[in-house]
Amino acid sequence: TVTVPKAEVKKPEVKAIQISG
């Protein structure tokens, strides 16, 4: 997902998982 909530922006790990999965 290109667009991520601010909460996820604070967590690079979560963002990476979102993109991966």
mmCIF entry with sequence, helices, sheets and N, C-alpha, C, O atoms, coordinates in Angstrom:
data_MODEL
# 
_entry.id   MODEL 
# 
_entity.id                         1 
_entity.type                       polymer 
_entity.pdbx_number_of_molecules   1 
# 
_entity_poly.entity_id                      1 
_entity_poly.type                           'polypeptide(L)' 
_entity_poly.nstd_linkage                   no 
_entity_poly.nstd_monomer                   no 
_entity_poly.pdbx_seq_one_letter_code       TVTVPKAEVKKPEVKAIQISG 
_entity_poly.pdbx_seq_one_letter_code_can   TVTVPKAEVKKPEVKAIQISG 
_entity_poly.pdbx_strand_id                 A 
# 
loop_
_entity_poly_seq.entity_id 
_entity_poly_seq.num 
_entity_poly_seq.mon_id 
_entity_poly_seq.hetero 
1 1  THR n 
1 2  VAL n 
1 3  THR n 
1 4  VAL n 
1 5  PRO n 
1 6  LYS n 
1 7  ALA n 
1 8  GLU n 
1 9  VAL n 
1 10 LYS n 
1 11 LYS n 
1 12 PRO n 
1 13 GLU n 
1 14 VAL n 
1 15 LYS n 
1 16 ALA n 
1 17 ILE n 
1 18 GLN n 
1 19 ILE n 
1 20 SER n 
1 21 GLY n 
# 
_struct_asym.id          A 
_struct_asym.entity_id   1 
# 
loop_
_struct_conf.conf_type_id 
_struct_conf.id 
_struct_conf.pdbx_PDB_helix_id 
_struct_conf.beg_label_comp_id 
_struct_conf.beg_label_asym_id 
_struct_conf.beg_label_seq_id 
_struct_conf.pdbx_beg_PDB_ins_code 
_struct_conf.end_label_comp_id 
_struct_conf.end_label_asym_id 
_struct_conf.end_label_seq_id 
_struct_conf.pdbx_end_PDB_ins_code 
_struct_conf.beg_auth_comp_id 
_struct_conf.beg_auth_asym_id 
_struct_conf.beg_auth_seq_id 
_struct_conf.end_auth_comp_id 
_struct_conf.end_auth_asym_id 
_struct_conf.end_auth_seq_id 
_struct_conf.pdbx_PDB_helix_class 
_struct_conf.details 
_struct_conf.pdbx_PDB_helix_length 
HELX_P HELX_P1 AA1 LYS A 6  ? VAL A 9  ? LYS A 6  VAL A 9  1 ? 4 
HELX_P HELX_P2 AA2 PRO A 12 ? SER A 20 ? PRO A 12 SER A 20 1 ? 9 
# 
_struct_conf_type.id          HELX_P 
_struct_conf_type.criteria    ? 
_struct_conf_type.reference   ? 
# 
loop_
_atom_site.group_PDB 
_atom_site.id 
_atom_site.type_symbol 
_atom_site.label_atom_id 
_atom_site.label_alt_id 
_atom_site.label_comp_id 
_atom_site.label_asym_id 
_atom_site.label_entity_id 
_atom_site.label_seq_id 
_atom_site.pdbx_PDB_ins_code 
_atom_site.Cartn_x 
_atom_site.Cartn_y 
_atom_site.Cartn_z 
_atom_site.occupancy 
_atom_site.B_iso_or_equiv 
_atom_site.pdbx_formal_charge 
_atom_site.auth_seq_id 
_atom_site.auth_comp_id 
_atom_site.auth_asym_id 
_atom_site.auth_atom_id 
_atom_site.pdbx_PDB_model_num 
ATOM 1  N N  . THR A 1 1  ? 0.841  -1.205 0.000  1.00 0.00 ? 1  THR A N  1 
ATOM 2  C CA . THR A 1 1  ? 0.000  0.000  0.000  1.00 0.00 ? 1  THR A CA 1 
ATOM 3  C C  . THR A 1 1  ? 0.870  1.246  0.000  1.00 0.00 ? 1  THR A C  1 
ATOM 4  O O  . THR A 1 1  ? 1.782  1.385  0.815  1.00 0.00 ? 1  THR A O  1 
ATOM 5  N N  . VAL A 1 2  ? 0.576  2.146  -0.923 1.00 0.00 ? 2  VAL A N  1 
ATOM 6  C CA . VAL A 1 2  ? 1.350  3.376  -1.002 1.00 0.00 ? 2  VAL A CA 1 
ATOM 7  C C  . VAL A 1 2  ? 0.899  4.336  0.092  1.00 0.00 ? 2  VAL A C  1 
ATOM 8  O O  . VAL A 1 2  ? 1.716  5.018  0.711  1.00 0.00 ? 2  VAL A O  1 
ATOM 9  N N  . THR A 1 3  ? -0.400 4.379  0.321  1.00 0.00 ? 3  THR A N  1 
ATOM 10 C CA . THR A 1 3  ? -0.942 5.274  1.339  1.00 0.00 ? 3  THR A CA 1 
ATOM 11 C C  . THR A 1 3  ? -1.053 4.541  2.667  1.00 0.00 ? 3  THR A C  1 
ATOM 12 O O  . THR A 1 3  ? -1.718 3.510  2.768  1.00 0.00 ? 3  THR A O  1 
ATOM 13 N N  . VAL A 1 4  ? -0.389 5.089  3.689  1.00 0.00 ? 4  VAL A N  1 
ATOM 14 C CA . VAL A 1 4  ? -0.422 4.451  5.007  1.00 0.00 ? 4  VAL A CA 1 
ATOM 15 C C  . VAL A 1 4  ? -0.798 5.472  6.071  1.00 0.00 ? 4  VAL A C  1 
ATOM 16 O O  . VAL A 1 4  ? -0.401 6.634  5.990  1.00 0.00 ? 4  VAL A O  1 
ATOM 17 N N  . PRO A 1 5  ? -1.562 5.041  7.064  1.00 0.00 ? 5  PRO A N  1 
ATOM 18 C CA . PRO A 1 5  ? -1.936 5.917  8.183  1.00 0.00 ? 5  PRO A CA 1 
ATOM 19 C C  . PRO A 1 5  ? -0.710 6.457  8.902  1.00 0.00 ? 5  PRO A C  1 
ATOM 20 O O  . PRO A 1 5  ? 0.362  5.854  8.842  1.00 0.00 ? 5  PRO A O  1 
ATOM 21 N N  . LYS A 1 6  ? -0.856 7.571  9.572  1.00 0.00 ? 6  LYS A N  1 
ATOM 22 C CA . LYS A 1 6  ? 0.264  8.173  10.298 1.00 0.00 ? 6  LYS A CA 1 
ATOM 23 C C  . LYS A 1 6  ? 0.815  7.208  11.338 1.00 0.00 ? 6  LYS A C  1 
ATOM 24 O O  . LYS A 1 6  ? 2.016  7.199  11.608 1.00 0.00 ? 6  LYS A O  1 
ATOM 25 N N  . ALA A 1 7  ? -0.049 6.410  11.912 1.00 0.00 ? 7  ALA A N  1 
ATOM 26 C CA . ALA A 1 7  ? 0.372  5.447  12.924 1.00 0.00 ? 7  ALA A CA 1 
ATOM 27 C C  . ALA A 1 7  ? 1.373  4.457  12.337 1.00 0.00 ? 7  ALA A C  1 
ATOM 28 O O  . ALA A 1 7  ? 2.330  4.054  12.999 1.00 0.00 ? 7  ALA A O  1 
ATOM 29 N N  . GLU A 1 8  ? 1.136  4.070  11.077 1.00 0.00 ? 8  GLU A N  1 
ATOM 30 C CA . GLU A 1 8  ? 2.038  3.109  10.436 1.00 0.00 ? 8  GLU A CA 1 
ATOM 31 C C  . GLU A 1 8  ? 3.302  3.802  9.948  1.00 0.00 ? 8  GLU A C  1 
ATOM 32 O O  . GLU A 1 8  ? 4.365  3.187  9.874  1.00 0.00 ? 8  GLU A O  1 
ATOM 33 N N  . VAL A 1 9  ? 3.184  5.071  9.617  1.00 0.00 ? 9  VAL A N  1 
ATOM 34 C CA . VAL A 1 9  ? 4.351  5.831  9.181  1.00 0.00 ? 9  VAL A CA 1 
ATOM 35 C C  . VAL A 1 9  ? 5.378  5.881  10.305 1.00 0.00 ? 9  VAL A C  1 
ATOM 36 O O  . VAL A 1 9  ? 6.585  5.893  10.061 1.00 0.00 ? 9  VAL A O  1 
ATOM 37 N N  . LYS A 1 10 ? 4.888  5.910  11.526 1.00 0.00 ? 10 LYS A N  1 
ATOM 38 C CA . LYS A 1 10 ? 5.782  5.945  12.683 1.00 0.00 ? 10 LYS A CA 1 
ATOM 39 C C  . LYS A 1 10 ? 6.502  4.613  12.851 1.00 0.00 ? 10 LYS A C  1 
ATOM 40 O O  . LYS A 1 10 ? 7.546  4.539  13.499 1.00 0.00 ? 10 LYS A O  1 
ATOM 41 N N  . LYS A 1 11 ? 5.933  3.555  12.259 1.00 0.00 ? 11 LYS A N  1 
ATOM 42 C CA . LYS A 1 11 ? 6.536  2.227  12.390 1.00 0.00 ? 11 LYS A CA 1 
ATOM 43 C C  . LYS A 1 11 ? 6.996  1.719  11.022 1.00 0.00 ? 11 LYS A C  1 
ATOM 44 O O  . LYS A 1 11 ? 6.201  1.144  10.278 1.00 0.00 ? 11 LYS A O  1 
ATOM 45 N N  . PRO A 1 12 ? 8.274  1.925  10.684 1.00 0.00 ? 12 PRO A N  1 
ATOM 46 C CA . PRO A 1 12 ? 8.836  1.463  9.409  1.00 0.00 ? 12 PRO A CA 1 
ATOM 47 C C  . PRO A 1 12 ? 8.670  -0.039 9.234  1.00 0.00 ? 12 PRO A C  1 
ATOM 48 O O  . PRO A 1 12 ? 8.496  -0.521 8.114  1.00 0.00 ? 12 PRO A O  1 
ATOM 49 N N  . GLU A 1 13 ? 8.723  -0.777 10.333 1.00 0.00 ? 13 GLU A N  1 
ATOM 50 C CA . GLU A 1 13 ? 8.598  -2.239 10.277 1.00 0.00 ? 13 GLU A CA 1 
ATOM 51 C C  . GLU A 1 13 ? 7.216  -2.622 9.776  1.00 0.00 ? 13 GLU A C  1 
ATOM 52 O O  . GLU A 1 13 ? 7.081  -3.470 8.894  1.00 0.00 ? 13 GLU A O  1 
ATOM 53 N N  . VAL A 1 14 ? 6.205  -2.005 10.331 1.00 0.00 ? 14 VAL A N  1 
ATOM 54 C CA . VAL A 1 14 ? 4.825  -2.287 9.945  1.00 0.00 ? 14 VAL A CA 1 
ATOM 55 C C  . VAL A 1 14 ? 4.626  -1.925 8.478  1.00 0.00 ? 14 VAL A C  1 
ATOM 56 O O  . VAL A 1 14 ? 3.989  -2.665 7.728  1.00 0.00 ? 14 VAL A O  1 
ATOM 57 N N  . LYS A 1 15 ? 5.173  -0.787 8.077  1.00 0.00 ? 15 LYS A N  1 
ATOM 58 C CA . LYS A 1 15 ? 5.053  -0.333 6.696  1.00 0.00 ? 15 LYS A CA 1 
ATOM 59 C C  . LYS A 1 15 ? 5.676  -1.351 5.750  1.00 0.00 ? 15 LYS A C  1 
ATOM 60 O O  . LYS A 1 15 ? 5.110  -1.657 4.700  1.00 0.00 ? 15 LYS A O  1 
ATOM 61 N N  . ALA A 1 16 ? 6.834  -1.871 6.118  1.00 0.00 ? 16 ALA A N  1 
ATOM 62 C CA . ALA A 1 16 ? 7.522  -2.859 5.295  1.00 0.00 ? 16 ALA A CA 1 
ATOM 63 C C  . ALA A 1 16 ? 6.687  -4.125 5.160  1.00 0.00 ? 16 ALA A C  1 
ATOM 64 O O  . ALA A 1 16 ? 6.616  -4.720 4.085  1.00 0.00 ? 16 ALA A O  1 
ATOM 65 N N  . ILE A 1 17 ? 6.056  -4.531 6.256  1.00 0.00 ? 17 ILE A N  1 
ATOM 66 C CA . ILE A 1 17 ? 5.221  -5.734 6.247  1.00 0.00 ? 17 ILE A CA 1 
ATOM 67 C C  . ILE A 1 17 ? 4.000  -5.506 5.356  1.00 0.00 ? 17 ILE A C  1 
ATOM 68 O O  . ILE A 1 17 ? 3.586  -6.404 4.623  1.00 0.00 ? 17 ILE A O  1 
ATOM 69 N N  . GLN A 1 18 ? 3.432  -4.314 5.421  1.00 0.00 ? 18 GLN A N  1 
ATOM 70 C CA . GLN A 1 18 ? 2.258  -3.971 4.620  1.00 0.00 ? 18 GLN A CA 1 
ATOM 71 C C  . GLN A 1 18 ? 2.597  -4.097 3.139  1.00 0.00 ? 18 GLN A C  1 
ATOM 72 O O  . GLN A 1 18 ? 1.820  -4.657 2.366  1.00 0.00 ? 18 GLN A O  1 
ATOM 73 N N  . ILE A 1 19 ? 3.755  -3.577 2.744  1.00 0.00 ? 19 ILE A N  1 
ATOM 74 C CA . ILE A 1 19 ? 4.181  -3.622 1.343  1.00 0.00 ? 19 ILE A CA 1 
ATOM 75 C C  . ILE A 1 19 ? 4.483  -5.059 0.929  1.00 0.00 ? 19 ILE A C  1 
ATOM 76 O O  . ILE A 1 19 ? 4.156  -5.481 -0.180 1.00 0.00 ? 19 ILE A O  1 
ATOM 77 N N  . SER A 1 20 ? 5.113  -5.801 1.837  1.00 0.00 ? 20 SER A N  1 
ATOM 78 C CA . SER A 1 20 ? 5.502  -7.174 1.524  1.00 0.00 ? 20 SER A CA 1 
ATOM 79 C C  . SER A 1 20 ? 4.284  -8.074 1.390  1.00 0.00 ? 20 SER A C  1 
ATOM 80 O O  . SER A 1 20 ? 4.216  -8.915 0.494  1.00 0.00 ? 20 SER A O  1 
ATOM 81 N N  . GLY A 1 21 ? 3.317  -7.888 2.297  1.00 0.00 ? 21 GLY A N  1 
ATOM 82 C CA . GLY A 1 21 ? 2.174  -8.779 2.288  1.00 0.00 ? 21 GLY A CA 1 
ATOM 83 C C  . GLY A 1 21 ? 0.965  -8.112 1.699  1.00 0.00 ? 21 GLY A C  1 
ATOM 84 O O  . GLY A 1 21 ? -0.099 -8.726 1.614  1.00 0.00 ? 21 GLY A O  1 
# 
